[in-house]
């Protein structure tokens, strides 16, 4: 079954999903953030079928998210390390983590993010680097239209809670 | 083809993906953030096959991300509105947007986020709400293990750039 390609959609959200839009891919990257790098690490952590893992690792290397490096010779064995652009997905992982904690399956134990110095749970919020202000309705997305008419401006609606 | 379920993995990232891990679902939600609510809005904006859209809207309603409301009677027609928990995915959309702008297909026009008062592009960064400090290696994820042994602590590696 050929996957739909989102590569040519004039939208960076679609383009990001083209590379990371598969749930297994996101979980493999999550494990890499936790320090996994070898095939067996991923199998053990995720319970992922080995043929699925082989295919996904190949895709992630082709997409420039993982870098394959030999860690032994005779026999040659490879490990998979996060690339610079994959490391920039750290915010995505943390945003998913917070949302999942709030809205995921409550029967499953929570995984929390804490400040290791204070021991306090961290509550992460997205702010404008320059103003330090949380994202608000002041922030508007300028999205080019498909047919080269002038860009239109769209506001993301005001969040229900300050967290969003 | 039955989709793998991530619902019982003891990790909030996996649980978030259980609900939103399909690329079409994320794009449908993106359009809802832009103001789309009706079936035809989504078809027109996304070029999504109608049978795929029907299935995905049903999934998103079942998952509590969209709320189906009648907007006309005779004939009864429905629109799909973002739920409160879907609106909390706003940070996810914006993180995907920024990452896609930096690492997506450069041949496709960019979509940028601007401050509508100043006209300046917004550069969003994830900070701790209490301390105001960017996420750093001080932030550690406490992940419960599968077999009820004590929780282990994992550090997300230091980002390559201040942006992550």
Interface residues (C-beta under 8 A of the other chain):
Chain A: X1 X4 X6 X7 X8 X9 X10 X11 X12 X13 X14 X15 X16 X17 X18 X19 X21 X22 X23 X24 X26 X27 X30 X33 X34 X35 X64 X82 X84 X85 X87 X88 X89 X90 X91 X92 X93 X94 X95 X96 X97 X98 X99 X100 X101 X102 X103 X104 X105 X108 X109 X110 X111 X112 X113 X114 X115 X116 X117 X120 X122 X123 X124 X125 X126 X127 X128 X129 X130 X131 X132 X135 X138 X139 X140 X141 X142 X143 X144 X153 X154 X155 X156 X157 X159 X160 X161 X163 X164
Chain B: X1 X4 X6 X7 X8 X9 X10 X11 X12 X13 X14 X15 X16 X17 X18 X19 X21 X22 X23 X24 X26 X27 X30 X33 X34 X35 X64 X82 X84 X85 X87 X88 X89 X90 X91 X92 X93 X94 X95 X96 X97 X98 X99 X100 X101 X102 X103 X104 X105 X108 X109 X110 X111 X112 X113 X114 X115 X116 X117 X120 X122 X123 X124 X125 X126 X127 X128 X129 X130 X131 X132 X135 X138 X139 X140 X141 X142 X143 X144 X153 X154 X155 X156 X157 X159 X160 X161 X163 X164
